[in-house]
Amino acid sequence: MVTLLIYGCKQKEFDIMQKKSADLVARLSDEKLVVGSSLDMEHEPNLAIVNICADGGLDLAYQVRERYKDVAIMLVSDTSISPMQYLNPVIRPISLVICPYSDSELDSVLTDFISKRLDDNDDAIWVDGYDGKVKISYNNILYVEASQKMLNIRLETVEYSVYGSLEQFEKKLPATFARCHRSMIVNTRFIDKIRFSENYIRLKNGEQVPMSRTYKQNFKEMMKG
């Protein structure tokens, strides 16, 4: 999940930033974007866009950094504010757009800003999508199934295929994944019910995946824990 705080922006600018950011996240990854305009966001932001030209100026950036120590900050500034005032070890912005900015300038800065956040996520894999490369978070994978020399990576609403070995792919996956069949690995976060007598696992989306006898005991032990 990508969480974005847009702070100090007027409503029109907020709407533009929100739409562009949502379009970028949807194009570059399969992650969900959550956007807020208050420091009291339900989810801690990992990105923040702060307009320091607004009322409160630099104080807004300091407020964000004080509240969220590790958030990546993009500043919206203008030529009346000296860079010496915000390029400091406290605020630590990683991106900057200067007002007045063009639509293409904003697109360029936002793309770089959001791409850095997605590239910092090691819990993901790049695959070929319909419109180019797509970054898939491991947490959003329901299961991975081997078919000949291909791996079918199943998400909630879409499936991607990549060349590879299930054994090698399994080594990259977090501990929430478990082998349920010689040709399949399932994300235990999405398990709704296990039918040991019928050798299958039902997922939260209603799909059923096979569970072979070889791996049945592993799931029994898992349920005990």
C-alpha positions in Angstrom: 0.0 0.0 0.0 1.2 3.5 -0.9 0.1 6.1 1.7 0.3 9.8 0.6 -0.2 12.9 2.7 -0.9 16.0 0.6 -0.5 18.9 3.1 -0.9 22.6 2.8 -2.4 22.5 -0.7 -5.6 24.3 -1.7 -8.5 22.1 -2.8 -7.8 22.5 -6.6 -4.1 21.7 -6.2 -5.0 18.8 -3.8 -7.4 17.3 -6.4 -4.8 17.6 -9.2 -2.0 16.0 -7.0 -4.4 13.2 -5.9 -5.5 12.3 -9.4 -2.0 12.4 -10.9 -0.6 10.3 -8.0 -3.4 7.8 -8.3 -2.8 7.4 -12.0 0.9 7.0 -11.5 0.6 4.3 -8.8 -2.0 2.4 -10.8 0.3 2.5 -13.9 3.5 1.6 -12.1 2.3 -1.0 -9.6 -0.6 -3.0 -8.3 -0.5 -1.3 -4.9 -3.4 0.6 -3.4 -3.1 4.3 -2.9 -4.4 5.9 0.3 -4.5 9.8 0.3 -5.1 12.2 3.2 -4.8 15.9 3.9 -4.4 15.8 7.7 -1.5 14.9 10.0 -3.9 12.5 11.7 -4.1 10.0 8.8 -5.4 6.6 9.7 -2.4 5.0 8.0 1.1 6.5 8.5 2.2 8.0 5.2 5.3 6.9 3.4 5.0 9.9 1.0 4.2 13.5 1.7 3.6 16.4 -0.7 3.9 19.7 1.3 3.2 23.2 -0.1 5.4 25.6 1.8 4.1 28.6 -0.2 0.8 28.2 1.7 -0.1 29.8 5.1 2.3 28.4 7.6 5.1 28.1 5.1 8.1 26.1 6.2 6.4 25.2 9.5 4.2 22.8 7.6 7.2 20.9 6.4 8.7 20.8 9.9 5.3 19.6 11.3 5.3 16.7 8.8 8.9 15.7 9.5 8.4 15.9 13.3 5.3 13.7 13.1 6.6 11.2 10.6 10.4 10.7 10.9 10.8 8.4 7.8 8.3 9.8 5.4 9.7 10.8 1.9 8.9 14.5 1.3 8.2 16.4 -1.9 8.1 20.2 -1.5 6.1 22.7 -3.5 7.9 26.0 -3.2 8.5 29.3 -5.1 11.4 31.6 -5.8 10.6 33.8 -2.8 11.8 31.1 -0.5 15.6 30.4 -0.4 16.5 26.8 -0.9 18.8 27.2 2.1 15.7 27.3 4.3 14.3 23.9 3.3 17.4 22.0 2.0 18.5 21.1 5.5 19.0 17.8 7.5 15.7 18.3 9.3 13.2 18.5 6.5 15.3 16.4 4.1 13.1 16.7 1.0 13.8 14.2 -1.9 11.8 16.1 -4.6 11.0 19.7 -5.4 8.7 21.5 -7.8 8.9 25.3 -8.1 5.7 27.4 -8.6 4.5 28.4 -11.1 5.0 24.9 -12.7 3.6 23.5 -15.9 1.6 20.3 -16.1 4.5 18.5 -17.7 6.9 19.7 -15.0 4.6 18.4 -12.3 4.2 15.1 -14.1 8.0 14.6 -14.3 8.6 15.4 -10.6 5.7 13.3 -9.4 6.8 10.3 -11.5 10.3 10.5 -10.1 9.0 11.0 -6.5 6.6 8.0 -6.6 8.9 5.8 -8.6 11.6 6.2 -5.8 9.1 5.0 -3.2 8.1 2.0 -5.3 11.7 1.1 -6.1 12.5 1.2 -2.4 10.0 -1.6 -1.9 12.0 -4.9 -1.9 8.9 -7.0 -1.2 7.8 -6.9 -4.8 8.5 -8.2 -8.3 8.5 -6.5 -11.7 6.4 -8.3 -14.4 5.4 -7.5 -18.0 1.9 -6.0 -18.0 -0.4 -4.9 -20.9 1.1 -1.3 -20.8 4.7 -2.1 -19.9 6.4 -3.1 -16.7 4.2 -3.5 -13.5 5.5 -3.8 -10.0 3.6 -6.4 -7.9 3.7 -6.4 -4.1 4.2 -9.9 -2.8 1.5 -9.1 -0.2 -1.1 -8.9 -3.0 -0.4 -12.3 -4.5 -3.0 -14.9 -3.8 -1.0 -17.8 -5.1 1.7 -18.8 -7.6 1.2 -21.8 -9.9 3.8 -23.5 -12.1 2.8 -24.5 -15.5 5.5 -26.0 -17.7 8.2 -23.4 -17.8 5.9 -20.5 -16.7 4.8 -19.2 -13.4 1.2 -17.9 -13.2 1.0 -15.2 -10.5 -2.6 -14.8 -9.4 -3.8 -11.5 -7.9 -7.4 -10.6 -6.8 -8.5 -9.4 -10.3 -5.7 -10.2 -12.7 -3.1 -12.8 -13.4 0.5 -12.4 -14.8 2.8 -15.0 -16.2 6.6 -15.0 -16.0 9.3 -17.5 -16.9 10.9 -19.2 -14.0 11.3 -22.0 -11.5 8.8 -22.3 -8.6 11.6 -23.5 -6.3 13.7 -20.3 -7.1 10.6 -18.0 -6.8 9.7 -19.6 -3.5 13.0 -18.4 -2.0 12.1 -14.7 -2.7 8.7 -14.9 -1.0 8.0 -13.8 2.6 7.1 -16.2 5.3 3.3 -15.8 4.7 3.6 -18.1 1.7 3.5 -21.9 2.0 3.8 -24.7 -0.5 0.4 -26.5 -0.8 1.1 -28.6 -3.9 4.2 -29.5 -5.9 3.1 -26.9 -8.5 1.6 -24.3 -6.2 2.4 -21.9 -3.4 -0.4 -20.1 -1.6 -0.4 -16.8 0.4 -1.7 -17.8 3.8 -3.0 -14.3 4.4 -5.8 -15.0 1.9 -6.9 -18.4 3.3 -10.5 -18.5 4.4 -10.9 -22.3 5.1 -8.9 -25.5 4.8 -10.8 -28.7 3.9 -8.4 -31.4 5.0 -10.9 -34.2 4.2 -11.2 -33.0 0.6 -7.6 -31.8 0.1 -8.3 -28.2 -0.9 -7.9 -24.7 0.4 -10.6 -22.1 0.0 -9.4 -18.5 -0.4 -11.2 -15.3 0.7 -12.2 -14.6 -2.8 -13.9 -17.9 -3.1 -11.3 -19.7 -5.2 -10.1 -23.2 -4.3 -6.6 -24.4 -4.6 -5.4 -28.0 -4.3 -3.6 -29.3 -1.2 -1.6 -32.5 -1.7 -1.0 -35.0 1.0 2.7 -34.2 1.0 2.0 -30.7 2.4 -1.2 -31.4 4.4 0.7 -31.9 7.7 2.4 -28.5 7.3 -1.0 -26.8 7.3 -2.2 -28.8 10.2 0.8 -27.6 12.2 0.2 -24.1 11.0 -3.3 -24.1 12.3 -2.2 -25.3 15.7 0.1 -22.3 16.0 
